Amino acid sequence: MIKKKILLNVLAMLDNKIGLRQGYIMASIGNSQENSSDIRTFGGIDKANMSADIKRLRDRSLISIRPSEEDRRFSVLRLTKDGKDLLKILSSR
């Protein structure tokens, strides 16, 4: 059953042209982990890939980015309405 759920999630990601890292980033944001540095560190994502994935997600209007109020060196990531809708689709399979 778990293998089938994983397969369906991967297929949903492919259908929506979302890579595994992008899916991880969206899921992390959806679980209230909004600091891009923390997401990168916990996910083992290098800076170049993280920047590229964030740009792709932002260009597709799936996330929004703003400077952290606590520390301007960091960015706070949030799912947009479209991002929340897509995350629901990806996690419902």
C-alpha positions, -999 to 999 in steps of 0.1 A, spaced: 0 0 0 28 24 9 46 17 -24 14 24 -43 9 57 -25 45 68 -32 42 58 -68 9 78 -71 26 108 -55 55 106 -79 32 103 -109 12 134 -97 45 153 -94 54 143 -130 20 153 -142 24 187 -127 60 191 -138 73 193 -102 106 177 -94 113 158 -62 133 187 -47 106 211 -56 80 188 -41 101 186 -9 104 224 -8 67 228 -12 59 202 14 83 218 38 67 252 33 33 236 37 44 221 71 53 256 84 91 254 76 94 288 59 131 296 63 148 288 30 181 281 48 165 255 71 148 238 42 181 236 23 200 223 53 175 197 64 169 185 28 206 184 20 201 207 -10 230 227 -22 227 265 -26 227 264 -65 199 238 -67 179 255 -40 181 288 -57 171 273 -91 141 254 -76 129 284 -57 131 305 -89 111 278 -108 84 276 -81 82 314 -79 80 318 -117 51 293 -116 34 314 -89 35 285 -65 54 302 -38 61 338 -27 94 351 -12 100 379 12 128 389 35 126 376 70 115 403 95 138 387 122 169 384 100 170 401 66 198 377 54 172 350 51 141 346 30 107 335 41 89 312 17 51 309 16 28 288 -6 5 309 -28 -31 298 -33 -20 279 -64 8 263 -44 -15 252 -17 -39 238 -42 -12 218 -60 2 206 -27 -33 192 -18 -34 174 -51 1 160 -46 -6 148 -11 -40 134 -17 -29 106 -40 
